[in-house]
Amino acid sequence: MDAASDLASYIDDFARFLSASPSSYHAAAEVARRLDSAGWERLDERTDWSGEQGKRYVVRDGAIVAWSQPTAAGPTTPFRILGAHTDSPGFKLKPKPTIGSNGWLQAGVEIYGGPLLNSWLDRDLELGGRVVTRDGREYLVRTGPFLRIPQLAIHLDRDANSGLTLDRQRHMTPVFGVGDVGSADLIGRLASLAGIDASDVAGYDILTADTQAPARFGIHAELFAAGRMDNLSSVYAGLVALLEASDANHISVLAAFDHEELGSNSRSGASGPLLDDILTRIGAGLGASVSQKLQAYADSWCLSADAGHSVHPNYPEKHDPANRVVMGSGPLLKINANQRYATDAVGAALWERACAAADVPYQEFVSNNTVPCGSTIGPLTATRLGIRVVDVGVPLLSMHSARELAHVDDLVGLSAAVGAFFAGV
């Protein structure tokens, strides 16, 4: 297969991955499904893992950690970790979600993370996530196109194009029908999709997602638009690289956390114990003492992969004047003097080696001094574990929009560089 066919195959499958992942819970389940198909074994955190080796994974809520352990691994074998996150900004159902106004049926939602609010207007949205019954069983559900947040017509707001102001409570409530509130039941609809009675539902984590299919476009079909590329672009790149990884002198790990968009403070987030729990148990299965565990950590690396910003042609003043990231010129090395990204000189050298081995160009991203950057799981992972971390990712336009924009070469390039990282460059 030639390079163009390889790229097309990667992008087509990435589109399928995105479409299968309207929520972090679906994303973790889709990664698990693909691992199962490739012969990986799912482990239960409540059981003993002594002696377990080979290719394994663990799902914790909307997060998944998978690893490939070589047969020669010992108590001081280091880890090569690709860290990413499964969640994306949007809206989450509140308790008592079936509401209404002036004859309309509406869904009560709470803003999740930092979505670009105006981008969610006038889109066909779905609900997706998990419902939990009284006995603790979890069911994944998704509605397909179901909701819409309608914008006020220009005739009723002649100044809308001069400056749109959206009230998070009043203006961002989606509609899903007309009629009396008592005639509709969102929880009942979700329960029906799960094949259970509404009376059995004791809790739910349900979010919105844009239903428009991912698409390639542009003069050479080089541009790719889809929702949730921040940060399923990194999850998918890491999954592909892990599935293609061969035996190495380290343990290769994909750690896809949940709740990064909220600050990562949860049992399945990067600030929680998830990764350390699993690495500790892997080490214990190899007979590692506390000292040997720390030896392994000292020789380990984590690539914190999260989307970054391409220079915007209509707002060039928002970017650093000397470091201009251009889509299609390769994935990013993300740098920040205040450690909002964890990259240092040693990490930069590692990323240069990985990209060179993969024959992939890369670009350095640093913020304009007047436009502070966000952060990633990178500094959190470095702080929690003491493992060396370097921040990377693909450049996007319209980050946190309901529909983001990437370049196909950058998407494929990230996975190739992660593959070289897993190979041990």
C-alpha positions as CSV (number, residue, x, y, z in Angstrom):
1,M,0.0,0.0,0.0
2,D,1.4,3.4,-1.0
3,A,1.6,6.4,1.4
4,A,-1.5,8.1,0.0
5,S,-3.5,4.9,0.6
6,D,-2.1,4.5,4.1
7,L,-3.1,8.1,4.9
8,A,-6.6,7.6,3.5
9,S,-7.0,4.4,5.5
10,Y,-5.9,6.1,8.7
11,I,-8.2,9.1,8.2
12,D,-11.2,7.0,7.3
13,D,-10.7,4.8,10.4
14,F,-10.1,7.8,12.6
15,A,-13.5,9.1,11.3
16,R,-15.1,5.9,12.3
17,F,-13.5,6.1,15.7
18,L,-14.8,9.6,16.3
19,S,-18.3,8.6,15.2
20,A,-18.3,5.7,17.6
21,S,-17.2,8.0,20.5
22,P,-19.9,10.7,21.4
23,S,-18.8,10.6,25.0
24,S,-15.7,9.7,27.1
25,Y,-17.5,6.5,28.1
26,H,-18.0,5.5,24.5
27,A,-14.4,6.4,23.6
28,A,-13.1,4.2,26.3
29,A,-15.4,1.4,25.2
30,E,-14.3,1.8,21.5
31,V,-10.7,1.6,22.5
32,A,-11.5,-1.5,24.5
33,R,-13.4,-3.1,21.6
34,R,-10.5,-2.6,19.3
35,L,-8.0,-4.0,21.8
36,D,-10.3,-7.0,22.3
37,S,-10.3,-7.6,18.5
38,A,-6.5,-7.5,18.5
39,G,-6.3,-10.1,21.3
40,W,-5.7,-8.0,24.3
41,E,-7.1,-9.0,27.7
42,R,-9.2,-6.8,30.0
43,L,-8.2,-6.9,33.7
44,D,-10.5,-6.2,36.6
45,E,-9.0,-3.8,39.2
46,R,-10.7,-5.8,42.0
47,T,-8.8,-9.0,41.2
48,D,-5.2,-10.0,41.8
49,W,-2.8,-9.4,38.8
50,S,0.1,-11.5,40.0
51,G,2.0,-13.0,37.1
52,E,-0.1,-11.2,34.5
53,Q,2.0,-10.2,31.5
54,G,1.6,-9.6,27.8
55,K,-1.0,-7.2,26.4
56,R,-3.6,-6.0,29.0
57,Y,-5.9,-3.1,29.7
58,V,-8.1,-1.6,32.4
59,V,-11.2,0.6,32.0
60,R,-12.1,3.0,34.8
61,D,-15.3,4.9,34.1
62,G,-14.5,7.0,31.0
63,A,-10.7,6.3,31.1
64,I,-8.7,3.4,29.8
65,V,-5.1,2.4,30.3
66,A,-3.6,-0.3,28.1
67,W,-0.1,-1.7,28.1
68,S,2.2,-4.2,26.2
69,Q,4.6,-5.9,28.5
70,P,7.6,-7.7,26.9
71,T,8.4,-11.2,28.1
72,A,11.8,-10.0,29.2
73,A,10.4,-7.3,31.5
74,G,11.8,-7.1,35.0
75,P,11.3,-5.1,38.2
76,T,13.2,-2.1,36.9
77,T,11.9,-2.1,33.3
78,P,10.9,1.5,32.4
79,F,7.7,2.6,30.9
80,R,7.0,4.5,27.7
81,I,3.6,6.2,28.1
82,L,1.4,8.1,25.7
83,G,-1.0,10.2,27.8
84,A,-4.1,11.7,26.4
85,H,-7.7,12.4,27.4
86,T,-11.1,11.1,26.3
87,D,-13.4,14.0,27.2
88,S,-14.3,17.0,25.2
89,P,-16.2,20.3,26.0
90,G,-19.9,20.4,25.6
91,F,-23.0,20.1,27.7
92,K,-24.1,17.6,30.4
93,L,-27.6,16.7,31.5
94,K,-28.7,18.1,34.8
95,P,-30.9,16.3,37.3
96,K,-34.6,16.7,36.4
97,P,-33.5,17.2,32.7
98,T,-37.0,17.4,31.1
99,I,-38.0,21.0,31.1
100,G,-39.8,23.4,28.8
101,S,-40.9,26.9,28.0
102,N,-43.7,28.4,26.0
103,G,-44.8,25.1,24.5
104,W,-41.4,23.8,23.8
105,L,-39.8,20.7,25.2
106,Q,-36.2,21.4,26.4
107,A,-33.3,19.6,28.1
108,G,-31.8,21.0,31.2
109,V,-28.0,21.0,30.6
110,E,-24.9,22.2,32.5
111,I,-21.9,23.5,30.6
112,Y,-19.1,20.9,30.6
113,G,-15.6,22.4,30.3
114,G,-15.0,25.4,28.1
115,P,-16.9,25.0,24.8
116,L,-17.0,27.7,22.2
117,L,-20.6,28.4,22.8
118,N,-21.7,30.0,19.5
119,S,-20.4,27.0,17.6
120,W,-23.0,24.7,19.2
121,L,-25.9,26.8,17.9
122,D,-28.2,25.4,15.1
123,R,-26.5,22.0,15.1
124,D,-28.1,18.6,15.2
125,L,-26.9,17.2,18.6
126,E,-27.2,13.8,20.2
127,L,-27.1,12.7,23.8
128,G,-24.6,10.0,24.7
129,G,-23.0,8.5,27.8
130,R,-23.9,6.0,30.5
131,V,-26.9,5.3,32.7
132,V,-26.6,3.3,35.9
133,T,-29.3,1.1,37.4
134,R,-30.0,0.6,41.1
135,D,-28.0,-2.5,41.2
136,G,-24.9,-0.7,39.9
137,R,-25.0,-1.9,36.3
138,E,-23.8,0.5,33.6
139,Y,-25.3,0.9,30.1
140,L,-23.9,2.9,27.3
141,V,-26.6,4.9,25.4
142,R,-26.8,7.3,22.5
143,T,-29.8,8.9,20.9
144,G,-28.6,9.9,17.5
145,P,-29.8,13.4,16.3
146,F,-32.2,14.6,19.0
147,L,-31.5,18.1,20.2
148,R,-30.8,21.6,18.8
149,I,-29.9,24.9,20.4
150,P,-31.7,27.4,18.2
151,Q,-30.2,30.8,17.5
152,L,-32.4,33.9,17.6
153,A,-33.2,35.1,14.0
154,I,-31.5,38.2,12.7
155,H,-34.9,39.9,12.3
156,L,-35.3,39.7,16.1
157,D,-31.7,40.8,16.9
158,R,-30.5,43.3,14.3
159,D,-27.2,43.7,16.2
160,A,-26.3,40.0,16.4
161,N,-23.6,40.3,13.8
162,S,-22.0,43.2,15.7
163,G,-21.5,41.2,18.9
164,L,-23.3,38.1,20.0
165,T,-23.7,37.7,23.8
166,L,-25.0,34.3,25.0
167,D,-26.3,33.8,28.5
168,R,-25.2,30.3,29.6
169,Q,-28.5,29.6,31.4
170,R,-31.1,31.3,29.2
171,H,-29.7,30.9,25.7
172,M,-28.0,27.5,25.7
173,T,-30.9,25.3,26.6
174,P,-31.6,22.9,23.7
175,V,-35.0,22.0,22.3
176,F,-36.1,18.4,21.5
177,G,-39.8,18.8,20.7
178,V,-43.0,20.6,21.4
179,G,-45.8,19.9,23.9
180,D,-46.4,19.7,27.6
181,V,-43.4,18.8,29.8
182,G,-45.5,16.1,31.4
183,S,-45.8,14.3,28.1
184,A,-42.1,13.7,27.7
185,D,-39.4,12.0,29.7
186,L,-35.7,12.2,28.7
187,I,-34.7,9.6,31.3
188,G,-37.4,7.3,30.0
189,R,-36.0,7.7,26.4
190,L,-32.5,6.9,27.6
191,A,-33.7,3.9,29.6
192,S,-35.6,2.6,26.6
193,L,-32.4,2.8,24.5
194,A,-30.6,0.8,27.2
195,G,-33.4,-1.8,27.3
196,I,-34.3,-1.1,30.9
197,D,-37.2,0.4,32.8
198,A,-36.9,4.1,33.6
199,S,-37.7,3.3,37.3
200,D,-34.5,1.3,37.4
201,V,-32.3,4.3,36.5
202,A,-30.5,5.6,39.6
203,G,-27.9,7.8,37.9
204,Y,-26.5,9.0,34.6
205,D,-23.6,10.8,33.0
206,I,-25.0,12.0,29.7
207,L,-23.4,14.6,27.5
208,T,-24.1,16.2,24.1
209,A,-22.2,15.6,20.9
210,D,-22.5,17.0,17.4
211,T,-23.8,14.4,14.9
212,Q,-22.4,15.8,11.7
213,A,-20.1,13.2,10.2
214,P,-16.4,13.9,10.0
215,A,-15.3,15.0,6.5
216,R,-12.3,15.7,4.4
217,F,-12.3,18.8,2.2
218,G,-10.1,21.5,0.7
219,I,-8.3,21.9,-2.6
220,H,-6.5,18.6,-2.1
221,A,-8.9,17.1,0.5
222,E,-6.1,17.8,3.0
223,L,-8.3,19.4,5.6
224,F,-10.4,17.3,8.1
225,A,-13.3,18.6,10.1
226,A,-14.9,16.8,13.0
227,G,-16.0,17.2,16.6
228,R,-14.0,16.0,19.6
229,M,-10.6,16.0,18.0
230,D,-9.5,17.7,21.2
231,N,-8.5,15.2,22.3
232,L,-9.5,12.0,20.5
233,S,-6.9,12.8,17.9
234,S,-4.3,11.9,20.4
235,V,-6.2,8.9,21.8
236,Y,-6.5,7.4,18.4
237,A,-2.9,8.1,17.4
238,G,-1.7,6.4,20.6
239,L,-4.0,3.4,20.1
240,V,-2.8,2.9,16.5
241,A,0.8,3.2,17.6
242,L,0.3,0.8,20.5
243,L,-1.4,-1.9,18.4
244,E,1.5,-1.7,15.9
245,A,4.3,-1.7,18.5
246,S,6.7,-4.6,18.6
247,D,8.6,-6.0,21.6
248,A,10.9,-3.5,23.2
249,N,13.1,-3.1,26.2
250,H,10.3,-1.1,28.0
251,I,6.6,-1.4,28.7
252,S,4.5,0.6,26.2
253,V,1.4,2.3,27.8
254,L,-1.6,4.2,26.4
255,A,-3.2,6.2,29.3
256,A,-6.4,7.9,28.1
257,F,-7.8,9.9,31.1
258,D,-11.2,11.4,31.6
259,H,-12.1,14.9,32.9
260,E,-9.1,16.8,31.5
261,E,-11.4,19.6,30.4
262,L,-12.5,20.0,34.0
263,G,-9.0,20.1,35.5
264,S,-8.4,16.3,35.8
265,N,-9.4,16.1,39.5
266,S,-11.2,12.7,39.6
267,R,-10.5,9.1,40.1
268,S,-10.3,8.7,36.3
269,G,-8.4,11.9,35.7
270,A,-4.7,12.6,35.4
271,S,-4.6,14.2,38.8
272,G,-6.0,11.1,40.4
273,P,-4.3,7.8,41.2
274,L,-5.2,5.9,38.0
275,L,-1.9,5.7,36.2
276,D,0.2,5.3,39.4
277,D,-2.1,2.5,40.6
278,I,-1.7,0.6,37.4
279,L,2.1,1.1,37.0
280,T,2.5,0.1,40.6
281,R,0.5,-3.1,40.1
282,I,2.5,-3.9,36.9
283,G,5.7,-3.5,38.8
284,A,4.4,-5.6,41.7
285,G,3.7,-8.4,39.3
286,L,7.3,-8.2,38.2
287,G,8.5,-8.3,41.8
288,A,9.5,-4.7,42.1
289,S,10.4,-3.3,45.4
290,V,9.6,0.4,46.2
291,S,13.2,1.2,45.3
292,Q,13.0,-0.7,42.0
293,K,9.7,0.9,41.1
294,L,11.3,4.3,41.5
295,Q,14.3,3.1,39.4
296,A,11.8,2.2,36.7
297,Y,10.1,5.6,36.9
298,A,13.4,7.4,36.8
299,D,14.1,5.8,33.4
300,S,10.6,6.3,32.0
301,W,9.0,8.8,29.6
302,C,5.5,10.1,29.0
303,L,4.4,11.9,25.9
304,S,1.5,14.1,26.9
305,A,-0.4,14.4,23.7
306,D,-3.1,17.0,23.4
307,A,-4.2,19.3,20.6
308,G,-2.7,22.7,20.1
309,H,-3.3,25.8,18.0
310,S,-2.4,26.5,14.4
311,V,-1.9,30.1,13.4
312,H,-5.3,31.6,12.5
313,P,-5.1,33.5,9.2
314,N,-7.8,36.0,10.4
315,Y,-6.3,36.6,13.8
316,P,-2.5,36.4,13.3
317,E,-1.9,38.9,16.1
318,K,-3.0,36.2,18.6
319,H,0.1,34.1,17.9
320,D,3.8,34.4,18.7
321,P,5.3,36.5,15.9
322,A,8.4,34.3,15.5
323,N,6.9,30.8,16.1
324,R,4.0,30.4,13.7
325,V,2.5,26.9,13.6
326,V,1.0,26.1,10.1
327,M,-1.3,23.2,9.6
328,G,0.2,20.4,7.5
329,S,3.8,21.1,8.6
330,G,3.8,18.5,11.3
331,P,2.7,17.8,14.9
332,L,3.6,20.1,17.7
333,L,6.2,20.3,20.4
334,K,4.5,22.5,23.0
335,I,6.7,24.7,25.2
336,N,5.9,27.1,28.0
337,A,8.3,28.9,30.3
338,N,5.8,28.7,33.2
339,Q,5.4,24.9,33.0
340,R,1.9,25.0,31.7
341,Y,3.4,22.4,29.4
342,A,6.0,20.0,30.8
343,T,8.5,20.1,27.9
344,D,12.1,20.9,28.7
345,A,15.3,20.6,26.6
346,V,15.8,16.9,27.3
347,G,12.2,16.2,26.3
348,A,12.6,18.4,23.1
349,A,15.6,16.2,22.1
350,L,13.5,13.0,22.6
351,W,10.7,14.4,20.4
352,E,13.2,15.4,17.8
353,R,14.6,11.9,17.7
354,A,11.1,10.3,17.5
355,C,10.0,12.6,14.6
356,A,13.3,12.0,12.8
357,A,13.0,8.2,13.1
358,A,9.4,8.5,11.8
359,D,10.4,10.9,9.0
360,V,7.9,13.4,10.3
361,P,8.5,17.1,10.5
362,Y,7.4,18.9,13.7
363,Q,6.8,22.4,14.8
364,E,7.4,24.3,18.0
365,F,4.4,26.0,19.6
366,V,4.8,28.8,22.2
367,S,2.1,31.3,23.1
368,N,2.0,35.0,22.4
369,N,3.0,36.7,25.8
370,T,-0.4,38.5,25.9
371,V,-2.4,35.3,25.3
372,P,-1.7,32.8,28.1
373,C,-2.0,29.2,27.1
374,G,-4.0,26.4,28.7
375,S,-2.4,23.3,30.3
376,T,-2.5,19.6,29.8
377,I,-2.1,16.3,31.7
378,G,1.7,16.8,31.2
379,P,2.6,18.8,34.3
380,L,0.1,16.8,36.4
381,T,1.8,13.5,35.4
382,A,5.3,14.9,36.0
383,T,4.2,16.2,39.4
384,R,2.4,13.0,40.5
385,L,4.9,10.4,39.3
386,G,8.2,12.2,38.8
387,I,8.4,10.7,35.3
388,R,9.9,12.8,32.5
389,V,7.2,14.4,30.3
390,V,7.2,16.2,27.0
391,D,4.0,17.9,25.6
392,V,3.1,17.3,22.0
393,G,0.0,17.2,19.8
394,V,-1.7,18.1,16.5
395,P,-2.5,21.8,15.5
396,L,-6.1,22.7,15.2
397,L,-8.3,25.6,14.3
398,S,-11.5,26.2,16.2
399,M,-10.4,24.3,19.3
400,H,-13.4,23.7,21.6
401,S,-15.8,24.3,18.8
402,A,-18.5,21.7,18.2
403,R,-16.6,21.0,15.0
404,E,-12.8,21.4,14.9
405,L,-10.4,21.6,12.0
406,A,-7.1,19.6,11.4
407,H,-4.8,18.7,8.6
408,V,-4.6,15.0,7.6
409,D,-0.8,15.0,7.4
410,D,-0.5,16.2,11.0
411,L,-3.0,13.5,12.3
412,V,-1.0,10.7,10.6
413,G,2.3,12.3,11.6
414,L,1.5,12.3,15.3
415,S,0.7,8.5,15.3
416,A,4.0,7.8,13.3
417,A,6.0,9.8,15.8
418,V,4.3,8.0,18.8
419,G,5.2,4.7,17.1
420,A,8.8,5.7,17.0
421,F,8.6,6.7,20.7
422,F,7.1,3.3,21.5
423,A,9.9,1.7,19.5
424,G,12.4,3.2,21.9
425,V,14.2,6.1,20.2
